[in-house]
Amino acid sequence: MKTNDLEERVIDFTVFIIDIVEHIKKTYAGNYYGNQLIRSSGGASLNFGEAQGIITNKDFIFKVGLAVKELKESRNSLKIINYINEGDEIKRALLLKEVEELVAIASKMIINKK
């Protein structure tokens, strides 16, 4: 997979997150985890985007590492939202699968740069 394809995939993940969060009930828990999910998925997208313009391997590894951290945080929030049955069930399942794949791909990119 080309890096640019992965960048688009991370952006699509963030947009899909925003869509599912819009359909979560406006309760304290729904607002809290929905907001957290938007922040962490957006952070992953922005950090991965920044990594595309970096010249040194060390800086690239750092930025992609931050993206992986944010993706893992997104995964945890998604699991919580899944456990409390908020949002569309099919979309939640797709997002959980996608976040696992994104973490694996980005982690492999870090290993390959070392």
C-alpha positions in Angstrom: 0.0 0.0 0.0 1.3 3.5 -0.9 1.7 6.0 1.9 -0.8 8.4 0.2 -3.4 5.6 0.1 -2.9 5.2 3.8 -3.2 8.9 4.4 -6.6 8.9 2.6 -7.6 5.8 4.6 -6.8 7.6 7.9 -8.8 10.6 6.8 -11.7 8.5 5.7 -11.6 6.8 9.2 -11.9 10.2 10.9 -14.8 11.3 8.7 -16.6 8.0 9.4 -16.0 8.5 13.1 -17.6 12.0 12.9 -20.6 10.4 11.1 -21.1 7.8 13.8 -20.6 10.3 16.7 -23.4 12.5 15.2 -25.8 9.6 15.8 -24.8 8.9 19.4 -27.4 9.8 22.1 -26.7 13.2 23.7 -26.1 11.8 27.2 -23.1 12.6 29.4 -21.4 9.3 28.4 -22.3 9.7 24.7 -21.0 13.2 24.6 -17.8 12.3 26.6 -16.8 9.3 24.5 -18.0 10.8 21.2 -15.9 14.0 21.8 -13.0 11.9 22.8 -13.3 9.7 19.7 -13.4 12.7 17.4 -10.3 14.2 19.1 -8.3 11.0 19.0 -9.2 10.0 15.4 -8.6 13.6 14.2 -5.2 13.6 16.0 -4.3 10.4 14.2 -5.2 11.9 10.9 -3.3 15.1 11.5 -0.2 13.4 12.9 -0.1 11.0 10.0 -0.5 14.0 7.6 2.4 15.8 9.2 4.6 12.7 8.9 4.2 12.8 5.1 6.4 16.0 4.9 9.1 14.9 7.3 12.6 14.2 5.9 14.4 12.3 8.7 13.5 8.7 9.7 13.6 9.7 13.4 11.0 12.4 12.9 8.8 10.2 10.7 8.9 7.4 13.3 7.9 10.0 16.0 4.9 11.4 14.1 3.6 8.0 12.9 4.1 6.8 16.5 1.8 9.6 17.7 -0.7 8.6 15.1 -0.6 5.0 16.3 -1.1 6.2 19.9 -4.2 8.2 18.8 -5.5 5.2 16.8 -5.2 3.0 19.8 -7.0 5.6 21.9 -9.7 5.7 19.2 -10.0 1.9 19.4 -10.6 2.0 23.1 -13.3 4.7 22.8 -14.9 2.7 20.0 -15.0 -0.4 22.1 -16.7 1.5 24.9 -19.2 2.9 22.5 -19.7 -0.6 21.1 -20.3 -2.1 24.6 -22.9 0.5 25.4 -24.6 0.0 22.0 -24.4 3.6 20.8 -24.5 4.4 17.2 -25.1 2.1 14.3 -24.0 -1.5 15.0 -22.7 -2.2 11.4 -20.7 1.0 11.3 -19.2 0.3 14.7 -18.1 -3.1 13.5 -16.6 -1.6 10.4 -14.8 1.0 12.3 -13.4 -1.5 14.8 -12.0 -3.6 12.0 -10.6 -0.5 10.2 -8.8 0.8 13.3 -7.2 -2.6 13.9 -5.9 -2.6 10.3 -4.7 1.0 10.5 -2.8 0.3 13.7 -1.2 -2.7 12.2 -0.2 -0.9 9.0 1.2 2.2 10.7 3.1 0.1 13.2 4.7 -1.9 10.4 5.7 1.4 8.8 7.6 2.3 12.0 9.3 -1.1 12.1 10.4 -0.7 8.5 11.9 2.7 9.1 14.0 1.5 12.0 
